[in-house]
Amino acid sequence: MINMINLSFSFPEKELYKDISFTLEEGQHCAFIGTSGSGKSTLTDIIMDPERYMYDGKLEIEPGLRIGYVSQFSQLDKTKEITVFDYVAEEFIRLQREIAQICLEMETSSDIEALLEKYQNTLDALEAIGGDDFENEIKKKLNLADLSRYETSLVSELSGGEYKLIQVIKEMLTNPHLMIMDEPDVFLDFENLNSLKELINAHKGMMLIITHNRYLLDHCFNKIIHLENKELQEFNGRYIEYKLSLLQTKIELQELAVADTLEIERNKVIVNKLRAVATYHTEAARGKSLHAREKILERLEARRIKAPFVEIKQPEIKLPILGEVEASTVLKVNHYSVGFQEVLLEDASFEIGSSDKVALIGPNGTGKTTLLRDIYKNQKDSIVIGDNVSMAFLSQIQGEMLKEESDVQDEFFDIGFQTYDEIRAYVTKYGFSEDVLTQKIDSLSGGEKNLLQLAKISVSKANLLLLDEPTSHLDTYSQIALEQAVKDYKGAVLMVSHDFNTIANCVDYVLMIENKTIRKMSVRKFRKMIYANHFSKDYLELEDKKKTIETRIESALKNEDFELAKKLSEELEELIKQL
């Protein structure tokens, strides 16, 4: 239904794609992945409105293809006085009213033929989006997403995560041939994320979903499109199988690369010896031997393996480097309460040690971000910050901590960098190319803006980091780099997150909001709770085995023990079949 052939596209300051091709067909649920800023959102924009873009190559879209779209930046309109049911049913109700109006006009009009044509067209439009039984379908979808209780509630009363799910349902119900969603998972709590998974898996139509969420990637999708380094790769199968395929390719390529390196080094020695001999002897034969060997060396170096989907550069996130913090406790929260129209948190108390890594978790709309902001502002008696504690804050509202109208380089001149070269060398470690420095911040992707916030925090002297959804919009490579940076950091971290993997991989314990208060829970208990609620009994054990094998493969590759790595990859392949 969609066929892209050798498409190339550039902005004036950046080339995004070169000769990329892929197809999307009926029944495919496709995950669209790739590093932040690689052009995924732009490519979906081209598919939705190709006339707006000047590109090379071909884009074949089946005539009459209807596309549904959910943006990553949709905002809840708090003034919208409409029930959830009526909001989801808007298009159906509009067409029904139009049909009723046409019928009314037929009673008095002499131009019946034109009205009959209009009536048939409108009826066809209603039928095309499944209008025959839309009330029942809305109820089914709300039930599937565990949102039935909100059917008669006002849209303005929903949390951000609930509203995002309602938008997904609204688009799905119009029966588009292709459903495009751009990071629909961002800021969803785990319950809402699980509802999104159910909606995706139950949808019968074709889907193209930009996501970095490892939970969705592991449990949805039967096709992967991977955009990396201006190139595109498509894989028919599950994400977990795609990762295995990349790992097996990596083992094979690294083994070949080691052999190539040895051969290149051997030939360099021969060339150097021939050059030394040719310096003292002028015979033509010796010169020919040197020239021939130099050509061999050139060919060996030219064929060095290029693997844009395997050797992906992970950003080097390094949080502030600190000495030992004197105080044993950096933060105390005593009997904290907050509320707006209703109480969100009441009489909550906890404290955080100088090196604790803590995740603050709970459903959307329970006061997590408000608490984090109150700690950062430090203006409430119920919040006590330790002596000599310096805080840094990462906001999920990115324009709050970044001047979006400024160039990227201005952010670093403002915090003390002296030269352009100093800034370039620093931001390169975070995965930014030099041409990004002169770009306006508001032109960056959401993931790039979060990386920029982290890069700024990393040159601060903060020993308490307050991170509000730090993995939102980050690609999976940056998420993993951030997890490692949090583990290595010597200070304290309080992180609001809905990302199960990040919580499980880098924090010491969680603070869970339940019944308007906060209780402490170990990571192990948290993992067990999530798996017990959403997976079969043996899934946790299989996941732990998988992680152990992946760690052993990584170690084998570091030691260049390729036979062991291959053997372990076979074990991993068998295990994946059980997942």
Stockholm file with secondary structure:
# STOCKHOLM 1.0

chainA/1-579         MINMINLSFSFPEKELYKDISFTLEEGQHCAFIGTSGSGKSTLTDIIMDPERYMYDGKLEIEPGLRIGYVSQFSQLDKTKEITVFDYVAEEFIRLQREIAQICLEMETSSDIEALLEKYQNTLDALEAIGGDDFENEIKKKLNLADLSRYETSLVSELSGGEYKLIQVIKEMLTNPHLMIMDEPDVFLDFENLNSLKELINAHKGMMLIITHNRYLLDHCFNKIIHLENKELQEFNGRYIEYKLSLLQTKIELQELAVADTLEIERNKVIVNKLRAVATYHTEAARGKSLHAREKILERLEARRIKAPFVEIKQPEIKLPILGEVEASTVLKVNHYSVGFQEVLLEDASFEIGSSDKVALIGPNGTGKTTLLRDIYKNQKDSIVIGDNVSMAFLSQIQGEMLKEESDVQDEFFDIGFQTYDEIRAYVTKYGFSEDVLTQKIDSLSGGEKNLLQLAKISVSKANLLLLDEPTSHLDTYSQIALEQAVKDYKGAVLMVSHDFNTIANCVDYVLMIENKTIRKMSVRKFRKMIYANHFSKDYLELEDKKKTIETRIESALKNEDFELAKKLSEELEELIKQL
#=GR chainA/1-579 SS CEEEEEEEEEETTEEEEEEEEEEECTTCEEEEECCTTSSHHHHHHHHHCGGGCCCEEEEEECTTCCEEEECTTCCCCTTCCCBHHHHHTHHHHHHHHHHHHHHHHHTTCSCHHHHHHHHHHHHHHHHHTTGGGHHHHHHHHHHHTTCGGGTTSBGGGSCHHHHHHHHHHHHHHTCCSEEEEESTTTTCCHHHHHHHHHHHHHCCSEEEEECCCHHHHHHSCSEEEEEETTEEEEEESCHHHHHHHHHHHHHHHHHHHHHHHHHHHHHHHHHHHHHHHHHHCCCHHHHHHHHHHHHHHHHHHHTCCCCTTTSCCCCCCCCCCCCCCSCSEEEEEEEEEEESSSEEEEEEEEEEETTCEEEEECSTTSSHHHHHHHHHHTCCTTEEECTTCCEEEECSSGGGTSCTTSBHHHHHHHTTCCCHHHHHHHHHTTTCCGGGGGSBGGGSCHHHHHHHHHHHHHTSCCSEEEEESTTTTCCHHHHHHHHHHHHHCSSEEEEECCCHHHHHHHCSEEEEEETTEEEEEEHHHHHHHHHHHHSCTTHHHHHHHHHHHHHHHHHHHHTTCHHHHHHHHHHHHHHHHHC
#=GC SS_cons         CEEEEEEEEEETTEEEEEEEEEEECTTCEEEEECCTTSSHHHHHHHHHCGGGCCCEEEEEECTTCCEEEECTTCCCCTTCCCBHHHHHTHHHHHHHHHHHHHHHHHTTCSCHHHHHHHHHHHHHHHHHTTGGGHHHHHHHHHHHTTCGGGTTSBGGGSCHHHHHHHHHHHHHHTCCSEEEEESTTTTCCHHHHHHHHHHHHHCCSEEEEECCCHHHHHHSCSEEEEEETTEEEEEESCHHHHHHHHHHHHHHHHHHHHHHHHHHHHHHHHHHHHHHHHHHCCCHHHHHHHHHHHHHHHHHHHTCCCCTTTSCCCCCCCCCCCCCCSCSEEEEEEEEEEESSSEEEEEEEEEEETTCEEEEECSTTSSHHHHHHHHHHTCCTTEEECTTCCEEEECSSGGGTSCTTSBHHHHHHHTTCCCHHHHHHHHHTTTCCGGGGGSBGGGSCHHHHHHHHHHHHHTSCCSEEEEESTTTTCCHHHHHHHHHHHHHCSSEEEEECCCHHHHHHHCSEEEEEETTEEEEEEHHHHHHHHHHHHSCTTHHHHHHHHHHHHHHHHHHHHTTCHHHHHHHHHHHHHHHHHC
//
